[in-house]
Amino acid sequence: TASQLIDTETGEILESQRIDGDPGEEVFTLVDRLSVEVKRDLGLPDAAGGEGDLSVASVTTRSMDAYRLYLQAEEKFGRFDPQGAKEDLERAIAIDTTFAMAYFNLAQPIFVGYGISTIEDRREAAMQAARLADRVTPRERRYIRGQSAVLEGRIDDAIAEMEALVEEDPNEYAAHRYLSFLYRDHKQDRKQQIYWLNRMLELDPANDDIYNSLAYAYWEVGDFEQATWAINQQIRLAPDDPNSYDTRGEFYAWRGDLEKAIEAYETANGIHPKWGRLPLAYIHQAMGNVERAREIYGQIGAEAISPTGAVIRSYRLAGIEA
């Protein structure tokens, strides 16, 4: 195992280290040894070298297979594949039953939202993560404490944990995201949600999903100009994403501009045939375009699709009965 310390401005290699492992020695143990040498190269004070860092193996897992599955689950979260992520996390835990952060991720609310896990399952996974919290880094421990606080209804404590993480590291993106969720879902404070979403954009300006969340947040506070700006930014960054056009269609429907709503939904549907179908059928039916509405309902067929509360509210405000 080797490492190099590089000056990011000049590209000059300042120091390099190489560690050779003994036969049978674990990869994570090598990483721990290498980190000690890197600290020495950085010229950190003696106190930093003796601060009692946890080993990589103790804060993750001693199983490469379990860790690989954990990383695969992270990737599947990003691809909106909660079923695949859940399966990988469960397989990781089956390999290493002391893998604290795998339990932490298994307790994420997305699994309950998609109907592939229960509240009881989520609570049990969070409890397991809390029991194993002494095996993780101080940073990860704050996330675990924040998660436990949410499940126990101590939202202010959860917010305090995330704000402490941001104070310790202003670039801690996941804490910013968690704060935006806490203010949206638990505090119903859209202004604070908008604040943290904008902070996320400062860290990741090319993330189109943030603009989608911002669009809805601005919409909720009645700032339609900013909502339109945000959704247009998402379309600029991700022109082939049907979700952005679907959101634009929802906004136009809410404002009663049904022709533009149809145009946006048709664009979403053209990118992916399952996007925008139900709202298109409702709007065409409301406008008297019966044949087009029937065509879309026929495409949907026997699929069990129900519009979200936000969609129903949009149509009713626009005079459309969903």
N, C-alpha and C positions, 0 to 999 in steps of 0.2 A: 504494500500500500504506500502511495506517495502523495505529497502535497507540495504546492508552490505558493509562496506569498508574492503577489504581483502588485506593483504600483499601477492603479487603474488609470492614471493620467498619462504615464509614459509607456506603460506596457513592460517596464523593466522587471525582471525577476529579482526580488530582493533576497529571498531565502528559499530553500527547498529542503524537504525532509523525505526520507524513505524509511519505512519500517518493514522488516521481514518477519513474517510470522513463523512460529514453530509448527511442526506437523500437528494437525488437528486443532490448531488455535482458531477460535471463532472470529469472524469478520468484525463483529461489533467490538470485540476486545481490542483488535488492531486499531480501530478508529479511536478508541479511548486513549491508547498509547500515543497515537499520532497527535491528538489534540493537546496533550501535555507538551510535546515538542514544539508545536505551533505557538503555544503560549510563551515558551522560552524565546522563540524567534521574535515575537512581538515586543519583547522587552517589558512585559507587564510587571507591576510590582509584586513582591513576594506574596502579599496578601491575596492577590488574584490567583496565584498558583495553589493556594491552600484553602480556597473557599468551599471546598467540599462538593465539587460537581458530581452529579449522579452519572453513572456510566451509561453509555448509549444502550447497552443491553438491558439495563434495569428500567429505563424510561420508555423503551419500546417493547422489544421481545427478543428472546434469544433464538427464535426460529426465523430463518430467512423466508421460509414459505409463508408463515403468518404475516410477516412484514410486507411481502410482495402482494399478498391478498389485500392488505390494508391500503396499500398505494393504489391498487386496482380499483378499490371501492371509492377512493378519493376522485379518481378519474371519472368514474361512472356517475358520481354526484354532479360533476361538472357537465356531463352529457345528458343530464336529466333522465338517468336510468336508475331510479330508486330500487327497483326490484333486484337488478344486478348488483348494486352496491350492498344491499342488505344481505344477499346470498354470500358475497365475498367476505363481509364482516363476520357473519356467522361461521363461515369456514375458518377464518383466522382465529376466532375464539375457540373453535373446536380443537385447533392445533395447540393454542396457548391460552389456557383459561385465566391467566393473570395479565392479559394484554389490556391495560386500563383504557387506553385511548380508543381501542376498538369498541369497548363497551360504551364509551362516551359518544362515539359516532352512531352507534346502534340506537342510542336514545334520542336521536334527532327527530323533531316533529314531522318531518317530511314523510316518514314511513306511515305514521298515523293518518296524515292527510291523504295519502294515496290508498288507504284502506288495506295495507299489507302488514300492518302491525296494530296493536291495541295500546291504549293508554297504560294498561297494566304492564305490557311488555316494555314500554318506554320507561316506566318508573323502575322496573326491575333492572334494566340495563344501566340506568343512571345510578342506582344504589350500588351496583357492582363497581362502577367507575369510582364512586366515592370511597368505597372500601379499599380500593387499590391506589388511592391518591398519593400515598407515600412513595409510590414507585415512579412518579412523573416529575417533570421539571416544575419549578415555581410558576412559570408561565402557564403550563398546561393545567396546573392545580387551580388556577384562577378560573379557567374555563369550566372545570368540573364543579367548582363551588358555585359558579354562576348558574350552571344548568340545574343543580340541586335547588338553588334558591327559587328559580322559576317554577319548578315542579311543586315546591312547597308554598307558592304564592307570595314569596318575598321578592317582589319585582325590584324594589329600590335597592336591595342588597345585590341583586344580579347586575343592575346598572352600575353600582359602585365598583364591583369587580371588573367590569369591562372598561370603565373610565380609568381605573387604576392601571390597567394594561396599556391603554392609550397614552397615559401620562409617562409610563415607564418606557414606552416605545411608540412614538407618534406614527410610525409606519406599520403598526400592527393592524393589518387590513381586516382580519377576521373579527377583531373586537369592534371595529367600526361597523361592520356588517351586522353583528349581533346587536349592537346598540340601535341600529335602524329598525331591526325587527322588534326589539323590546318596546320602543316608543310607538311603533305602528300597531302591534298586536295586543300589547298589554296596557299601555298608557293611552292609546288612541290620541296621541299627540303628534299630529301631522307636521307641525312646524319643526319639532325636534327631529322627526324622521327625515325631513327634507335637509336639515342641517347636517345630519350624519351621512346621508346619501351624497351630498355635495363634498363632504370630506373624503368619501370613498372615491369620488371622481378625481380628486386631486392626486390620489395615490394610483389610480388606474383609469386614466382618461379615455382609454380605448375600449372600455368594458360597456358594450351596448345594453346589457341587461340592467345596469344601473339607471340608464336613461328611461327604460320602461317603468321601473319602480318610481322614478322621479315624476314621470308623466302622471301616473295614478295619484301620487301624493299631491301634486299641484292641483289636479282635478278635484280632489277631495276638499281642498281649501278654497275652491272657486277661482283659482288663477288659471284660466283657460289659455291665456297667451303663453304662459310658461309651460303648461301641459303640452300645447301644440309644439312649442320649441323643442321640448324634451323628446317627444316621439319622432319628430323630424330628425333629430340628432341620431336616434337609434337607427332609423332607416338609412341615414347617411353612412353609418358605420357597418350596418348589416343589411344591405339591400335585398338579400335573398332569404331573410328570416320572415316567415309568415306571421309570427307573433306581433311584430311591429305594425304591420298593416291591419291586423285584426284589432289591435288597440286603437289605431286611428279610426277605423270604422265604428268602433264603440263610441268614441268621442263625438263623431259626426252625428250618429244616431241620437245620442243624448241631446245634442243641440238642435235636433230636428232637421238637419240637412241630409235627407235620406238619399238623394242622388249621389252625394260624395261618400256617404256611408257604403252604398252598394259598390261604388268604384273601389274603395279600400278593401272591402270584404272579398270582392271578385279577385283582386290582386293577390290577397292571401290564399284564396282557394286555388288560384293558378299556380302558386308556388308549391302548395301541398294540398291535395284534394280533400283532406279532412278538416282543413282550417276554414273557418268562416261560414260553413254550410248552414248551420242552424240559424244564426242571425240573418243570413241572406234570405232564407225561406220566410222568416217572420216579416222582414221588411217588404219583400216582393208581395207577400200576401196582403199586407197592410196597404200597399200602393195599388192593389188590384191586378198585379201581374200574376194571375192565378196559374197559368201554365208553367211559368218559370218556378214558382213556388212548389208546384207539384213535382216538377223535375228534380228539384233539390231534395224534397222529402223522399222521393223514390231512391235517390242516391244514398240517403241516410239509411233507408230500409228499416230493418228491425233492430238497429243498434240502439242501445239504451243510453241516450244522451240527454242530459239535463243542463239548461243554461245556468250559469252562475248567478248569484244574487246581484252582482254588479251589472251583469247583462240585462237581467229582468228589470232592474231599476232604470237602466238607460232607456229601454224600450217604453216603459210606462210613462216616463217623463216626456218622451217624444210622442206619446199618444198611441203607442203600439202595445197591444195586449199579447204578452208572451204566453 
